[in-house]
Amino acid sequence: MNGIESLEEKWLSPSDALIEDMKRIKGDIMVLGAGGKIGPSICRLAKQAIDRAGVDKHVIAVSRFSEEGVAAELNADGIETISANILDDPQLKNLPEVENVLYLAGTKFGTSSNEPYTWAMNTYLPGRVAEKFRKSKIVVYSTGNVYPFTPVNSGGATEDMRADPVGEYGQSCLGRERLFQYFSSVYGTPLLIYRLNYAIDFRYGVLLEIAKSVLAQKPINVNMGHVNVIWQGDANEMAIRSLLHCEAPAKLLNITGPETVPLRWLAKEFGKIFQVEPQFVGEEQPTALLSNAAESFRLFGYPRTTLKEMIGITAQWLLEGGKTINKPTHFQERKGQF
């Protein structure tokens, strides 16, 4: 096992808490939108937790699987795959009924040039899924983009803050939430709306983008001067464990790390590792897209992976030539155009 493989083995394994919660989750788990950035890792994490818990349940991954090899890799890990375009109503209706659904389907990148598709995926489709799986528990992936910008010294938006998204992407995501909330009220479907920002993995995310810019000596725009981050493995754990906290009416839950992280400080930390002096452009604004995740910490405890550890993992992955995904987060966007 090389250094990169060792990193994945160490940082993507289930915690004892997840294994214990998996014993309490009744029934199979279906992941809708399992072929994207998050899907494969959350499927594998759930399967590992099931195996270590010694319980009899299945993980079912549903996606178009447009990226070659993903379905085969998941099958090799003992995960059942179903190739389906769930935007097509007959294909959605043909999916098996399950007790638990993790809803990851949605679109963000390119939304400013394809608004009709954005609304179809992020708002129309959730209504159809909510109808289909009205007898299931559903954890619905959403985003902190449904919140307005908040002062950087405020601690971030809490779940009781009124949603006020900037731009059509955030508006369509709020539409997703509202459709699921409506059908939860109609059918009594237990739901948890999982507002995530920003998840960090080896292959993508805010930290990787900053690290690459520092290493390449590219100027970093600090207009969006502060961010929240959480390790993807920790976020995945919280998503699976959230199946035990679904409610009707739907529960809202912010998922992110505990710190409000200054971008300038973050770049300087990478600069120390790479022995490079970071370059900056712009000026920090008094507000940013920030979330307060105190309620999630009450439910699940603090994330296992610290900010300093995330910085070290990202730097090592980049220096050792680990594979990355070329999908910028656009976390610096202040007009909601993605």
DAWOLIN-V363109 format. One record per residue. PSI is psi in whole degrees, 0 to 359 (none if undefined). OMEGA is omega in whole degrees, 0 to 359 (* if undefined). D_CENTER is the distance of its C-alpha to the mean C-alpha in Angstrom with 1 decimal. Layout:
psi=(PSI PSI)
omega=(OMEGA OMEGA)
d_center=(D_CENTER D_CENTER)
//
This chain:
psi=(122 180 320 316 322 322 312 318 319 317 358 20 150 146 166 324 318 318 318 319 328 330 336 341 121 127 175 163 123 133 112 126 39 357 1 203 320 325 305 320 324 326 314 320 316 318 318 317 321 313 316 334 343 33 160 93 163 152 126 119 123 128 166 338 55 336 121 135 343 313 318 320 319 319 319 335 6 20 128 137 144 120 115 145 98 354 343 116 315 321 322 314 334 353 147 153 140 161 330 135 131 115 104 355 143 175 146 309 130 9 334 347 359 61 319 317 321 312 325 314 316 341 312 309 317 324 320 318 318 323 311 315 36 343 1 165 134 126 117 114 127 205 154 350 351 347 157 166 145 157 142 344 14 347 358 168 135 168 338 2 141 131 138 71 150 118 165 328 308 323 318 328 323 323 320 311 314 321 316 319 320 310 334 319 327 314 352 25 125 125 153 122 117 95 102 133 141 136 141 126 174 323 347 171 172 314 318 318 316 315 316 320 318 313 322 0 41 138 140 124 123 19 317 87 354 146 163 144 152 143 135 321 320 318 319 317 313 325 314 315 337 342 337 359 17 143 162 118 162 141 137 138 121 137 113 184 170 342 148 108 119 130 322 317 318 313 322 327 317 324 322 319 316 353 47 141 115 151 144 151 159 186 137 131 159 350 162 170 100 145 148 116 27 323 321 326 326 320 318 354 173 153 144 327 120 164 316 322 319 319 315 318 313 315 315 317 316 316 331 6 27 150 138 160 126 67 89 145 339 34 340 357 125 359 6 22 109 none)
omega=(180 185 181 178 179 177 181 181 183 192 180 180 182 177 175 180 178 180 178 178 179 177 183 179 183 173 181 180 176 177 178 186 188 182 183 184 187 191 183 182 180 176 181 179 179 180 177 180 177 181 182 177 179 181 184 174 184 170 182 182 182 181 169 181 180 177 185 173 184 180 180 179 179 177 180 178 177 181 178 179 174 178 183 170 188 172 174 190 178 179 177 183 181 179 179 173 178 180 187 180 167 186 182 186 179 179 178 188 181 185 182 179 181 186 180 179 178 181 177 182 190 184 179 184 178 177 179 179 179 175 183 187 182 179 183 163 185 168 186 176 174 189 172 179 176 180 169 172 179 178 185 178 185 185 176 182 174 185 180 176 180 177 180 188 176 175 186 178 180 179 180 177 174 174 176 181 184 179 177 179 180 184 173 179 181 188 185 181 177 184 167 179 195 185 189 165 337 180 183 177 176 195 182 174 184 183 179 180 179 181 180 179 179 183 180 181 175 180 181 180 184 177 169 197 184 181 166 177 175 179 184 179 178 178 178 178 182 179 180 180 179 177 178 184 177 183 170 1 187 176 174 181 174 178 174 179 185 186 161 192 175 182 182 177 181 179 180 176 176 178 177 182 184 184 180 176 182 177 185 170 179 182 181 177 184 179 178 176 188 179 175 186 184 180 178 178 175 182 192 189 180 178 180 188 184 179 179 177 178 178 180 178 183 180 180 180 181 182 181 174 178 181 178 179 183 176 180 181 186 182 181 182 180 180 175 181 184 *)
d_center=(27.8 27.2 25.4 22.2 22.2 23.0 20.0 17.6 19.8 19.7 16.2 14.5 17.0 16.6 18.1 21.2 19.6 17.2 20.3 22.3 19.8 19.7 23.5 23.1 20.7 23.2 23.0 20.9 17.2 16.2 12.9 13.3 11.8 11.9 13.1 10.3 8.5 6.3 9.1 12.0 10.8 9.7 13.1 15.0 13.9 15.0 18.1 19.0 18.8 20.9 23.4 23.8 24.1 26.8 25.9 26.5 23.5 21.7 18.3 18.4 16.2 16.8 16.4 18.9 18.4 19.7 19.0 22.1 22.0 18.5 20.0 22.9 20.9 19.0 22.4 23.9 21.5 22.8 20.1 21.6 20.4 21.4 21.6 21.4 20.7 19.6 20.6 24.1 25.3 27.6 24.9 22.6 25.6 26.5 23.5 24.6 24.1 21.9 21.5 17.7 15.0 11.3 10.8 8.1 10.9 11.2 12.3 12.1 14.3 17.9 17.6 20.5 22.8 22.0 21.6 23.1 20.6 17.7 19.2 20.0 16.5 14.8 17.7 20.4 18.5 16.9 20.5 21.6 18.9 19.8 23.4 23.0 21.1 22.9 24.2 20.8 18.4 15.2 11.7 10.4 6.9 8.0 7.9 10.3 12.3 14.2 16.0 19.0 19.4 20.8 23.4 22.2 24.4 23.2 20.4 17.9 17.4 17.7 16.9 20.6 20.5 21.4 18.8 20.2 17.9 19.3 19.7 19.2 15.5 14.8 17.8 16.7 13.3 15.7 17.8 15.2 15.2 18.9 19.6 17.9 19.6 22.9 22.9 22.0 25.1 27.2 26.5 25.4 22.2 20.2 16.7 13.9 11.8 8.5 8.2 5.4 6.9 7.1 5.5 8.7 10.0 13.6 13.4 11.6 10.4 12.6 14.7 15.5 16.6 18.7 20.2 21.2 22.8 24.7 25.9 27.1 28.6 27.0 27.0 23.9 23.7 23.3 23.6 20.1 21.2 18.7 14.9 12.6 10.6 9.3 9.6 7.1 9.8 10.1 6.7 7.4 10.8 10.2 8.6 11.7 14.0 13.1 15.3 18.1 17.6 17.5 20.3 22.4 22.3 18.5 17.1 14.8 12.6 11.0 8.5 9.3 12.3 15.9 17.3 17.9 18.2 21.0 20.3 24.0 23.9 20.9 22.8 25.9 24.4 23.5 27.0 28.6 27.1 28.0 31.2 30.5 31.0 28.0 29.0 27.8 28.4 28.1 28.2 25.7 25.5 25.8 22.6 18.9 15.5 15.0 13.7 15.7 13.9 17.3 17.1 14.2 16.4 19.3 17.8 16.2 17.9 16.6 14.1 16.2 15.5 17.2 16.9 20.1 18.9 15.8 18.4 20.7 18.4 17.4 21.0 22.3 20.0 21.1 24.8 25.0 23.9 20.6 19.1 16.6 14.8 16.5 13.8 14.1 11.5 14.6 13.7 17.5 18.0 20.0 21.2 18.1 19.1 16.5)
//
